[in-house]
Amino acid sequence: MRTVDNGAMTTLYLATHPDIENNNIRGAYFVPSKIIPAPYCRPALGKMNPIARDRKECQRLWELSQRLTQLNTTI
């Protein structure tokens, strides 16, 4: 089980590490590394489920989320 601090490492790394910007990484899916032990959890590129790239399914999920949260405006 991951600690709160370790659980945040992937998000923090991706939000702050210059490699992400320097390598122009966009639209990728990352998971915590299983090779590098905590607290040095450099994330690894994960395999994205093909349904995540299905525009029709993405739209259905968006609409469902709007209904469930009752937030129908966009930013």
Contacts in CASP RR format, 6 or more apart in sequence:
PFRMAT RR
TARGET T0000
AUTHOR 0000-0000-0000
METHOD contacts of the structure
MODEL  1
MRTVDNGAMTTLYLATHPDIENNNIRGAYFVPSKIIPAPYCRPALGKMNP
IARDRKECQRLWELSQRLTQLNTTI
2 32 0 8 1.000
2 38 0 8 1.000
3 38 0 8 1.000
5 39 0 8 1.000
6 32 0 8 1.000
6 38 0 8 1.000
6 39 0 8 1.000
6 41 0 8 1.000
7 32 0 8 1.000
7 41 0 8 1.000
9 32 0 8 1.000
9 38 0 8 1.000
9 39 0 8 1.000
9 41 0 8 1.000
9 43 0 8 1.000
10 30 0 8 1.000
10 31 0 8 1.000
10 32 0 8 1.000
10 41 0 8 1.000
10 43 0 8 1.000
13 41 0 8 1.000
13 42 0 8 1.000
13 43 0 8 1.000
14 20 0 8 1.000
14 30 0 8 1.000
14 43 0 8 1.000
19 25 0 8 1.000
28 45 0 8 1.000
28 46 0 8 1.000
28 48 0 8 1.000
29 45 0 8 1.000
29 46 0 8 1.000
29 47 0 8 1.000
29 48 0 8 1.000
29 52 0 8 1.000
30 43 0 8 1.000
30 44 0 8 1.000
30 45 0 8 1.000
30 46 0 8 1.000
31 43 0 8 1.000
31 44 0 8 1.000
31 45 0 8 1.000
31 46 0 8 1.000
32 41 0 8 1.000
32 43 0 8 1.000
32 44 0 8 1.000
33 41 0 8 1.000
33 42 0 8 1.000
33 43 0 8 1.000
33 44 0 8 1.000
34 44 0 8 1.000
35 44 0 8 1.000
36 42 0 8 1.000
51 57 0 8 1.000
52 58 0 8 1.000
65 71 0 8 1.000
66 72 0 8 1.000
END
